[in-house]
Amino acid sequence: MWDGEHTVALQHLKSFNYPPAECQQMQVICDRINQVYSDSLEETVKSLLQSLGKVNRPYLTAVEEKLLNLLESEYEIR
């Protein structure tokens, strides 16, 4: 999970059946979000990052990508 570690029984997990390449794309998105996220961020920024972390697809839209790029540059990530 992008915002921490949690222990969950397998029967409570939902599979999105992503192929390996899409799983890797999801991991990249989560890693980028995790690099920016911190408890000291403004509430709006934290909410936006949390929303991006909950996206159930292996890519970001053009607008989502621009927002994440902006946050990365604002907080000097990359």
Biopython code that builds the backbone (N, CA, C, O; Angstrom):
import numpy as np
from Bio.PDB.StructureBuilder import StructureBuilder

atoms = [
    (1, "MET", "N", (0.851, -1.178, 0.000)),
    (1, "MET", "CA", (0.000, 0.000, 0.000)),
    (1, "MET", "C", (0.890, 1.233, 0.000)),
    (1, "MET", "O", (1.938, 1.246, 0.647)),
    (2, "TRP", "N", (0.498, 2.216, -0.687)),
    (2, "TRP", "CA", (1.371, 3.367, -0.865)),
    (2, "TRP", "C", (1.574, 4.165, 0.414)),
    (2, "TRP", "O", (2.611, 4.816, 0.544)),
    (3, "ASP", "N", (0.657, 4.155, 1.355)),
    (3, "ASP", "CA", (0.788, 5.018, 2.531)),
    (3, "ASP", "C", (1.143, 4.264, 3.804)),
    (3, "ASP", "O", (0.929, 4.778, 4.902)),
    (4, "GLY", "N", (1.675, 3.073, 3.680)),
    (4, "GLY", "CA", (2.103, 2.347, 4.856)),
    (4, "GLY", "C", (1.991, 0.855, 4.669)),
    (4, "GLY", "O", (1.624, 0.374, 3.597)),
    (5, "GLU", "N", (2.312, 0.119, 5.731)),
    (5, "GLU", "CA", (2.219, -1.333, 5.697)),
    (5, "GLU", "C", (1.050, -1.775, 6.555)),
    (5, "GLU", "O", (0.826, -1.253, 7.647)),
    (6, "HIS", "N", (0.308, -2.749, 6.042)),
    (6, "HIS", "CA", (-0.835, -3.272, 6.758)),
    (6, "HIS", "C", (-0.849, -4.796, 6.591)),
    (6, "HIS", "O", (-0.500, -5.313, 5.530)),
    (7, "THR", "N", (-1.246, -5.493, 7.628)),
    (7, "THR", "CA", (-1.384, -6.937, 7.548)),
    (7, "THR", "C", (-2.850, -7.266, 7.311)),
    (7, "THR", "O", (-3.726, -6.877, 8.082)),
    (8, "VAL", "N", (-3.096, -7.997, 6.217)),
    (8, "VAL", "CA", (-4.460, -8.322, 5.809)),
    (8, "VAL", "C", (-4.483, -9.786, 5.373)),
    (8, "VAL", "O", (-3.573, -10.242, 4.680)),
    (9, "ALA", "N", (-5.502, -10.511, 5.769)),
    (9, "ALA", "CA", (-5.654, -11.899, 5.333)),
    (9, "ALA", "C", (-5.959, -11.938, 3.835)),
    (9, "ALA", "O", (-6.634, -11.052, 3.310)),
    (10, "LEU", "N", (-5.466, -12.952, 3.162)),
    (10, "LEU", "CA", (-5.648, -13.055, 1.707)),
    (10, "LEU", "C", (-7.100, -13.006, 1.273)),
    (10, "LEU", "O", (-7.407, -12.439, 0.224)),
    (11, "GLN", "N", (-7.993, -13.584, 2.047)),
    (11, "GLN", "CA", (-9.403, -13.599, 1.649)),
    (11, "GLN", "C", (-10.022, -12.201, 1.633)),
    (11, "GLN", "O", (-11.109, -12.012, 1.086)),
    (12, "HIS", "N", (-9.340, -11.224, 2.226)),
    (12, "HIS", "CA", (-9.867, -9.863, 2.255)),
    (12, "HIS", "C", (-9.261, -8.975, 1.166)),
    (12, "HIS", "O", (-9.581, -7.790, 1.077)),
    (13, "LEU", "N", (-8.398, -9.543, 0.352)),
    (13, "LEU", "CA", (-7.781, -8.775, -0.729)),
    (13, "LEU", "C", (-8.576, -8.938, -2.012)),
    (13, "LEU", "O", (-9.107, -10.011, -2.299)),
    (14, "LYS", "N", (-8.649, -7.868, -2.773)),
    (14, "LYS", "CA", (-9.329, -7.909, -4.064)),
    (14, "LYS", "C", (-8.268, -7.807, -5.152)),
    (14, "LYS", "O", (-7.432, -6.904, -5.120)),
    (15, "SER", "N", (-8.293, -8.700, -6.084)),
    (15, "SER", "CA", (-7.340, -8.686, -7.181)),
    (15, "SER", "C", (-7.914, -7.877, -8.340)),
    (15, "SER", "O", (-9.091, -8.002, -8.680)),
    (16, "PHE", "N", (-7.073, -7.055, -8.932)),
    (16, "PHE", "CA", (-7.475, -6.321, -10.130)),
    (16, "PHE", "C", (-6.989, -7.056, -11.375)),
    (16, "PHE", "O", (-7.219, -6.606, -12.497)),
    (17, "ASN", "N", (-6.318, -8.185, -11.176)),
    (17, "ASN", "CA", (-5.838, -9.028, -12.267)),
    (17, "ASN", "C", (-5.016, -8.262, -13.304)),
    (17, "ASN", "O", (-5.165, -8.473, -14.508)),
    (18, "TYR", "N", (-4.150, -7.376, -12.823)),
    (18, "TYR", "CA", (-3.263, -6.653, -13.723)),
    (18, "TYR", "C", (-2.150, -7.582, -14.199)),
    (18, "TYR", "O", (-1.633, -8.377, -13.414)),
    (19, "PRO", "N", (-1.780, -7.493, -15.464)),
    (19, "PRO", "CA", (-0.606, -8.222, -15.928)),
    (19, "PRO", "C", (0.651, -7.623, -15.281)),
    (19, "PRO", "O", (0.590, -6.514, -14.748)),
    (20, "PRO", "N", (1.780, -8.329, -15.316)),
    (20, "PRO", "CA", (3.001, -7.854, -14.655)),
    (20, "PRO", "C", (3.419, -6.432, -15.034)),
    (20, "PRO", "O", (3.850, -5.670, -14.169)),
    (21, "ALA", "N", (3.302, -6.067, -16.294)),
    (21, "ALA", "CA", (3.709, -4.718, -16.722)),
    (21, "ALA", "C", (2.855, -3.642, -16.049)),
    (21, "ALA", "O", (3.367, -2.599, -15.643)),
    (22, "GLU", "N", (1.560, -3.901, -15.935)),
    (22, "GLU", "CA", (0.676, -2.931, -15.287)),
    (22, "GLU", "C", (0.917, -2.892, -13.786)),
    (22, "GLU", "O", (0.786, -1.833, -13.172)),
    (23, "CYS", "N", (1.264, -4.013, -13.189)),
    (23, "CYS", "CA", (1.624, -4.023, -11.761)),
    (23, "CYS", "C", (2.850, -3.136, -11.534)),
    (23, "CYS", "O", (2.922, -2.392, -10.556)),
    (24, "GLN", "N", (3.801, -3.229, -12.446)),
    (24, "GLN", "CA", (5.007, -2.404, -12.338)),
    (24, "GLN", "C", (4.657, -0.919, -12.481)),
    (24, "GLN", "O", (5.207, -0.084, -11.764)),
    (25, "GLN", "N", (3.753, -0.588, -13.394)),
    (25, "GLN", "CA", (3.318, 0.800, -13.549)),
    (25, "GLN", "C", (2.646, 1.307, -12.274)),
    (25, "GLN", "O", (2.874, 2.442, -11.856)),
    (26, "MET", "N", (1.824, 0.467, -11.663)),
    (26, "MET", "CA", (1.172, 0.840, -10.400)),
    (26, "MET", "C", (2.214, 1.102, -9.321)),
    (26, "MET", "O", (2.080, 2.040, -8.535)),
    (27, "GLN", "N", (3.258, 0.266, -9.285)),
    (27, "GLN", "CA", (4.310, 0.440, -8.282)),
    (27, "GLN", "C", (5.034, 1.772, -8.485)),
    (27, "GLN", "O", (5.357, 2.455, -7.514)),
    (28, "VAL", "N", (5.287, 2.140, -9.735)),
    (28, "VAL", "CA", (5.947, 3.419, -10.033)),
    (28, "VAL", "C", (5.088, 4.579, -9.541)),
    (28, "VAL", "O", (5.598, 5.509, -8.916)),
    (29, "ILE", "N", (3.789, 4.528, -9.820)),
    (29, "ILE", "CA", (2.880, 5.584, -9.368)),
    (29, "ILE", "C", (2.903, 5.676, -7.846)),
    (29, "ILE", "O", (3.019, 6.767, -7.287)),
    (30, "CYS", "N", (2.795, 4.540, -7.183)),
    (30, "CYS", "CA", (2.786, 4.520, -5.710)),
    (30, "CYS", "C", (4.097, 5.049, -5.143)),
    (30, "CYS", "O", (4.093, 5.787, -4.158)),
    (31, "ASP", "N", (5.215, 4.679, -5.755)),
    (31, "ASP", "CA", (6.516, 5.157, -5.288)),
    (31, "ASP", "C", (6.624, 6.677, -5.431)),
    (31, "ASP", "O", (7.141, 7.351, -4.540)),
    (32, "ARG", "N", (6.137, 7.209, -6.546)),
    (32, "ARG", "CA", (6.172, 8.661, -6.749)),
    (32, "ARG", "C", (5.335, 9.379, -5.702)),
    (32, "ARG", "O", (5.768, 10.381, -5.133)),
    (33, "ILE", "N", (4.134, 8.864, -5.448)),
    (33, "ILE", "CA", (3.255, 9.476, -4.446)),
    (33, "ILE", "C", (3.913, 9.414, -3.074)),
    (33, "ILE", "O", (3.890, 10.388, -2.322)),
    (34, "ASN", "N", (4.495, 8.276, -2.756)),
    (34, "ASN", "CA", (5.119, 8.081, -1.456)),
    (34, "ASN", "C", (6.302, 9.015, -1.243)),
    (34, "ASN", "O", (6.560, 9.427, -0.113)),
    (35, "GLN", "N", (7.023, 9.356, -2.302)),
    (35, "GLN", "CA", (8.151, 10.274, -2.187)),
    (35, "GLN", "C", (7.695, 11.680, -1.800)),
    (35, "GLN", "O", (8.412, 12.390, -1.094)),
    (36, "VAL", "N", (6.539, 12.077, -2.245)),
    (36, "VAL", "CA", (6.029, 13.423, -1.964)),
    (36, "VAL", "C", (5.298, 13.468, -0.621)),
    (36, "VAL", "O", (5.388, 14.458, 0.105)),
    (37, "TYR", "N", (4.577, 12.395, -0.293)),
    (37, "TYR", "CA", (3.675, 12.405, 0.865)),
    (37, "TYR", "C", (4.434, 12.508, 2.181)),
    (37, "TYR", "O", (5.441, 11.832, 2.392)),
    (38, "SER", "N", (3.929, 13.369, 3.061)),
    (38, "SER", "CA", (4.424, 13.449, 4.436)),
    (38, "SER", "C", (3.325, 14.067, 5.287)),
    (38, "SER", "O", (2.461, 14.783, 4.782)),
    (39, "ASP", "N", (3.367, 13.785, 6.571)),
    (39, "ASP", "CA", (2.343, 14.308, 7.476)),
    (39, "ASP", "C", (2.378, 15.825, 7.591)),
    (39, "ASP", "O", (1.399, 16.438, 8.017)),
    (40, "SER", "N", (3.494, 16.434, 7.214)),
    (40, "SER", "CA", (3.619, 17.888, 7.349)),
    (40, "SER", "C", (3.044, 18.666, 6.163)),
    (40, "SER", "O", (3.055, 19.897, 6.176)),
    (41, "LEU", "N", (2.543, 17.970, 5.144)),
    (41, "LEU", "CA", (1.965, 18.648, 3.983)),
    (41, "LEU", "C", (0.645, 19.320, 4.338)),
    (41, "LEU", "O", (-0.001, 18.975, 5.328)),
    (42, "GLU", "N", (0.264, 20.276, 3.519)),
    (42, "GLU", "CA", (-1.049, 20.909, 3.665)),
    (42, "GLU", "C", (-2.133, 19.847, 3.444)),
    (42, "GLU", "O", (-1.934, 18.892, 2.693)),
    (43, "GLU", "N", (-3.261, 20.025, 4.096)),
    (43, "GLU", "CA", (-4.345, 19.039, 4.018)),
    (43, "GLU", "C", (-4.811, 18.800, 2.590)),
    (43, "GLU", "O", (-5.104, 17.663, 2.218)),
    (44, "THR", "N", (-4.882, 19.847, 1.791)),
    (44, "THR", "CA", (-5.329, 19.701, 0.405)),
    (44, "THR", "C", (-4.367, 18.831, -0.385)),
    (44, "THR", "O", (-4.790, 17.975, -1.162)),
    (45, "VAL", "N", (-3.075, 19.049, -0.188)),
    (45, "VAL", "CA", (-2.058, 18.261, -0.891)),
    (45, "VAL", "C", (-2.136, 16.799, -0.452)),
    (45, "VAL", "O", (-2.085, 15.895, -1.286)),
    (46, "LYS", "N", (-2.259, 16.569, 0.850)),
    (46, "LYS", "CA", (-2.382, 15.200, 1.347)),
    (46, "LYS", "C", (-3.610, 14.517, 0.759)),
    (46, "LYS", "O", (-3.545, 13.354, 0.361)),
    (47, "SER", "N", (-4.723, 15.230, 0.703)),
    (47, "SER", "CA", (-5.958, 14.660, 0.142)),
    (47, "SER", "C", (-5.790, 14.314, -1.334)),
    (47, "SER", "O", (-6.251, 13.265, -1.784)),
    (48, "LEU", "N", (-5.140, 15.183, -2.081)),
    (48, "LEU", "CA", (-4.910, 14.925, -3.498)),
    (48, "LEU", "C", (-4.042, 13.687, -3.676)),
    (48, "LEU", "O", (-4.357, 12.824, -4.495)),
    (49, "LEU", "N", (-2.956, 13.590, -2.920)),
    (49, "LEU", "CA", (-2.076, 12.428, -3.025)),
    (49, "LEU", "C", (-2.800, 11.150, -2.607)),
    (49, "LEU", "O", (-2.617, 10.103, -3.228)),
    (50, "GLN", "N", (-3.610, 11.231, -1.575)),
    (50, "GLN", "CA", (-4.376, 10.061, -1.151)),
    (50, "GLN", "C", (-5.336, 9.630, -2.255)),
    (50, "GLN", "O", (-5.498, 8.436, -2.504)),
    (51, "SER", "N", (-5.968, 10.589, -2.913)),
    (51, "SER", "CA", (-6.884, 10.259, -4.016)),
    (51, "SER", "C", (-6.139, 9.609, -5.177)),
    (51, "SER", "O", (-6.629, 8.646, -5.768)),
    (52, "LEU", "N", (-4.964, 10.127, -5.505)),
    (52, "LEU", "CA", (-4.172, 9.525, -6.583)),
    (52, "LEU", "C", (-3.747, 8.106, -6.202)),
    (52, "LEU", "O", (-3.663, 7.233, -7.065)),
    (53, "GLY", "N", (-3.482, 7.876, -4.930)),
    (53, "GLY", "CA", (-3.088, 6.547, -4.467)),
    (53, "GLY", "C", (-4.212, 5.534, -4.502)),
    (53, "GLY", "O", (-3.962, 4.331, -4.431)),
    (54, "LYS", "N", (-5.437, 5.997, -4.609)),
    (54, "LYS", "CA", (-6.593, 5.098, -4.625)),
    (54, "LYS", "C", (-7.114, 4.819, -6.031)),
    (54, "LYS", "O", (-8.095, 4.096, -6.198)),
    (55, "VAL", "N", (-6.469, 5.384, -7.032)),
    (55, "VAL", "CA", (-6.899, 5.173, -8.418)),
    (55, "VAL", "C", (-6.767, 3.694, -8.759)),
    (55, "VAL", "O", (-5.719, 3.094, -8.515)),
    (56, "ASN", "N", (-7.807, 3.104, -9.316)),
    (56, "ASN", "CA", (-7.837, 1.670, -9.627)),
    (56, "ASN", "C", (-7.502, 1.386, -11.084)),
    (56, "ASN", "O", (-8.149, 0.565, -11.735)),
    (57, "ARG", "N", (-6.492, 2.071, -11.583)),
    (57, "ARG", "CA", (-6.022, 1.804, -12.940)),
    (57, "ARG", "C", (-4.518, 2.006, -12.954)),
    (57, "ARG", "O", (-3.993, 2.761, -12.137)),
    (58, "PRO", "N", (-3.822, 1.356, -13.853)),
    (58, "PRO", "CA", (-2.359, 1.384, -13.829)),
    (58, "PRO", "C", (-1.727, 2.582, -14.551)),
    (58, "PRO", "O", (-0.608, 2.487, -15.054)),
    (59, "TYR", "N", (-2.429, 3.678, -14.597)),
    (59, "TYR", "CA", (-1.895, 4.877, -15.238)),
    (59, "TYR", "C", (-2.582, 6.091, -14.630)),
    (59, "TYR", "O", (-3.624, 5.972, -13.986)),
    (60, "LEU", "N", (-1.993, 7.246, -14.840)),
    (60, "LEU", "CA", (-2.608, 8.513, -14.451)),
    (60, "LEU", "C", (-3.097, 9.210, -15.712)),
    (60, "LEU", "O", (-2.492, 9.086, -16.776)),
    (61, "THR", "N", (-4.187, 9.935, -15.584)),
    (61, "THR", "CA", (-4.651, 10.736, -16.721)),
    (61, "THR", "C", (-3.663, 11.879, -16.926)),
    (61, "THR", "O", (-2.790, 12.106, -16.088)),
    (62, "ALA", "N", (-3.795, 12.583, -18.017)),
    (62, "ALA", "CA", (-2.897, 13.702, -18.312)),
    (62, "ALA", "C", (-2.958, 14.756, -17.196)),
    (62, "ALA", "O", (-1.926, 15.291, -16.791)),
    (63, "VAL", "N", (-4.150, 15.048, -16.711)),
    (63, "VAL", "CA", (-4.301, 16.043, -15.642)),
    (63, "VAL", "C", (-3.694, 15.525, -14.340)),
    (63, "VAL", "O", (-3.002, 16.268, -13.644)),
    (64, "GLU", "N", (-3.944, 14.263, -14.004)),
    (64, "GLU", "CA", (-3.367, 13.678, -12.786)),
    (64, "GLU", "C", (-1.843, 13.686, -12.849)),
    (64, "GLU", "O", (-1.172, 13.991, -11.863)),
    (65, "GLU", "N", (-1.310, 13.351, -14.009)),
    (65, "GLU", "CA", (0.146, 13.363, -14.202)),
    (65, "GLU", "C", (0.710, 14.761, -14.012)),
    (65, "GLU", "O", (1.748, 14.928, -13.373)),
    (66, "LYS", "N", (0.033, 15.774, -14.563)),
    (66, "LYS", "CA", (0.480, 17.159, -14.404)),
    (66, "LYS", "C", (0.449, 17.579, -12.933)),
    (66, "LYS", "O", (1.368, 18.244, -12.455)),
    (67, "LEU", "N", (-0.603, 17.190, -12.223)),
    (67, "LEU", "CA", (-0.701, 17.528, -10.799)),
    (67, "LEU", "C", (0.428, 16.879, -10.000)),
    (67, "LEU", "O", (1.049, 17.530, -9.160)),
    (68, "LEU", "N", (0.694, 15.604, -10.259)),
    (68, "LEU", "CA", (1.762, 14.923, -9.540)),
    (68, "LEU", "C", (3.120, 15.529, -9.897)),
    (68, "LEU", "O", (3.966, 15.700, -9.020)),
    (69, "ASN", "N", (3.336, 15.853, -11.163)),
    (69, "ASN", "CA", (4.577, 16.522, -11.572)),
    (69, "ASN", "C", (4.745, 17.856, -10.859)),
    (69, "ASN", "O", (5.840, 18.189, -10.406)),
    (70, "LEU", "N", (3.662, 18.617, -10.760)),
    (70, "LEU", "CA", (3.711, 19.903, -10.069)),
    (70, "LEU", "C", (4.105, 19.722, -8.604)),
    (70, "LEU", "O", (4.956, 20.448, -8.090)),
    (71, "LEU", "N", (3.483, 18.754, -7.938)),
    (71, "LEU", "CA", (3.813, 18.506, -6.531)),
    (71, "LEU", "C", (5.250, 18.034, -6.372)),
    (71, "LEU", "O", (5.933, 18.430, -5.427)),
    (72, "GLU", "N", (5.711, 17.195, -7.284)),
    (72, "GLU", "CA", (7.101, 16.740, -7.227)),
    (72, "GLU", "C", (8.065, 17.912, -7.390)),
    (72, "GLU", "O", (9.073, 17.987, -6.688)),
    (73, "SER", "N", (7.766, 18.820, -8.304)),
    (73, "SER", "CA", (8.646, 19.964, -8.502)),
    (73, "SER", "C", (8.547, 20.961, -7.341)),
    (73, "SER", "O", (9.550, 21.552, -6.939)),
    (74, "GLU", "N", (7.338, 21.143, -6.808)),
    (74, "GLU", "CA", (7.137, 22.063, -5.676)),
    (74, "GLU", "C", (7.900, 21.600, -4.439)),
    (74, "GLU", "O", (8.447, 22.413, -3.694)),
    (75, "TYR", "N", (7.931, 20.279, -4.227)),
    (75, "TYR", "CA", (8.613, 19.730, -3.062)),
    (75, "TYR", "C", (9.973, 19.154, -3.417)),
    (75, "TYR", "O", (10.563, 18.397, -2.647)),
    (76, "GLU", "N", (10.470, 19.532, -4.622)),
    (76, "GLU", "CA", (11.801, 19.187, -5.099)),
    (76, "GLU", "C", (12.095, 17.699, -5.040)),
    (76, "GLU", "O", (13.112, 17.273, -4.492)),
    (77, "ILE", "N", (11.195, 16.917, -5.611)),
    (77, "ILE", "CA", (11.344, 15.475, -5.703)),
    (77, "ILE", "C", (11.797, 15.137, -7.117)),
    (77, "ILE", "O", (11.345, 15.758, -8.079)),
    (78, "ARG", "N", (12.671, 14.172, -7.246)),
    (78, "ARG", "CA", (13.221, 13.640, -8.509)),
    (78, "ARG", "C", (14.578, 14.112, -8.732)),
    (78, "ARG", "O", (15.195, 13.767, -9.740)),
]
sb = StructureBuilder()
sb.init_structure("model")
sb.init_model(0)
sb.init_chain("A")
sb.init_seg("    ")
for serial, (resi, resn, name, xyz) in enumerate(atoms, 1):
    if name == "N":
        sb.init_residue(resn, " ", resi, " ")
    sb.init_atom(name, np.array(xyz, "f"), 0.0, 1.0, " ", f" {name:<3s}", serial, name[0])
structure = sb.get_structure()
